[in-house]
Amino acid sequence: MDVNDIKKRLLEMKQNLSDRISAIDRDIRHEGMSADWSEQASERENDEVLESLGNSSEQELLQINFALKRIEDGNYFQCDECGEDIPAARLELLPFTAHCVNCAEKFEV
């Protein structure tokens, strides 16, 4: 795995998430909300879903920033918990992961 390709992919993911978070923030602020009260009520029904999407996007953004920091520090390919190598297939699937499969399973319980 080429670390420059990984960094490029992470930066693209970061930009996409930043754009998504900005769009969610605009939607939650109800910019351009209609003047009709019944339509406003309908538009506000989605706020909870939008907040959940925004929170998960922000969490993923934190993980991406941490992965970029790990690249800078030279320890991207090592598990943050046990220090073992993270399998390339796992990093391909989840480029922002900081844990090997075994340690990730421990945290999921």
C-alpha positions in Angstrom: 0.0 0.0 0.0 1.3 3.4 -1.0 1.0 5.9 1.9 0.6 8.8 -0.6 -2.4 7.1 -2.2 -3.9 6.5 1.2 -3.4 10.1 2.2 -5.0 11.3 -1.0 -8.0 9.1 -0.4 -8.3 10.3 3.2 -8.2 13.9 2.1 -10.9 13.3 -0.4 -13.0 11.6 2.3 -12.4 14.5 4.6 -13.5 17.0 2.0 -16.7 15.0 1.2 -17.5 14.8 4.9 -16.9 18.5 5.4 -19.3 19.3 2.5 -21.9 16.9 4.0 -21.6 18.4 7.4 -22.0 21.9 6.0 -25.1 20.8 4.0 -26.6 19.2 7.1 -25.9 22.3 9.2 -27.7 24.4 6.5 -30.7 22.0 6.5 -30.9 22.1 10.3 -30.8 25.9 10.4 -33.7 25.7 7.8 -32.2 28.2 5.5 -34.8 28.9 2.8 -37.7 27.5 4.9 -41.1 27.9 3.5 -43.5 30.5 4.9 -46.3 27.9 5.2 -46.6 26.6 8.8 -47.6 23.1 7.9 -44.7 22.8 5.5 -42.3 24.1 8.2 -43.6 21.4 10.6 -42.9 18.8 8.0 -39.4 20.2 7.3 -38.6 20.1 11.1 -39.6 16.5 11.4 -36.3 15.5 9.8 -34.1 17.4 12.3 -33.5 14.4 14.5 -32.3 12.3 11.6 -30.1 15.2 10.3 -28.5 15.6 13.7 -27.7 11.9 13.9 -26.2 12.0 10.4 -24.2 15.1 11.3 -22.9 13.5 14.5 -21.8 10.3 12.8 -20.2 12.4 10.0 -18.3 14.4 12.6 -17.1 11.2 14.4 -15.8 9.9 11.0 -14.1 13.2 10.3 -12.3 12.9 13.7 -11.1 9.4 12.8 -9.9 10.6 9.4 -8.0 13.5 11.0 -6.4 11.0 13.5 -5.4 8.7 10.5 -3.8 11.7 8.8 -1.9 12.5 12.0 -0.8 8.8 12.2 0.5 9.0 8.7 2.6 12.1 9.6 3.9 10.4 12.7 4.8 7.3 10.7 2.7 4.8 12.6 -0.3 4.5 10.3 0.1 0.8 9.6 0.3 -0.2 13.3 -2.6 -0.8 15.7 -3.0 2.1 18.1 -3.9 -0.4 20.9 -1.5 -3.4 20.5 1.1 -2.1 18.1 0.7 -5.0 15.7 0.4 -4.4 11.9 -3.1 -3.6 10.7 -3.8 -5.9 7.7 -3.7 -4.1 4.3 -7.2 -5.4 3.5 -8.6 -3.8 6.6 -6.9 -0.5 5.8 -8.2 -0.7 2.2 -11.8 -1.1 3.5 -11.5 1.4 6.4 -8.6 3.7 5.7 -9.3 5.7 8.9 -9.2 2.7 11.2 -6.6 2.8 14.0 -7.0 -0.8 15.2 -6.3 -4.3 14.0 -9.2 -6.7 13.8 -8.6 -8.3 17.2 -8.5 -4.9 19.0 -11.4 -3.6 17.1 -13.5 -6.6 18.2 -12.6 -5.9 21.8 -13.9 -2.3 21.5 -17.2 -3.4 19.9 -18.3 -5.5 22.8 
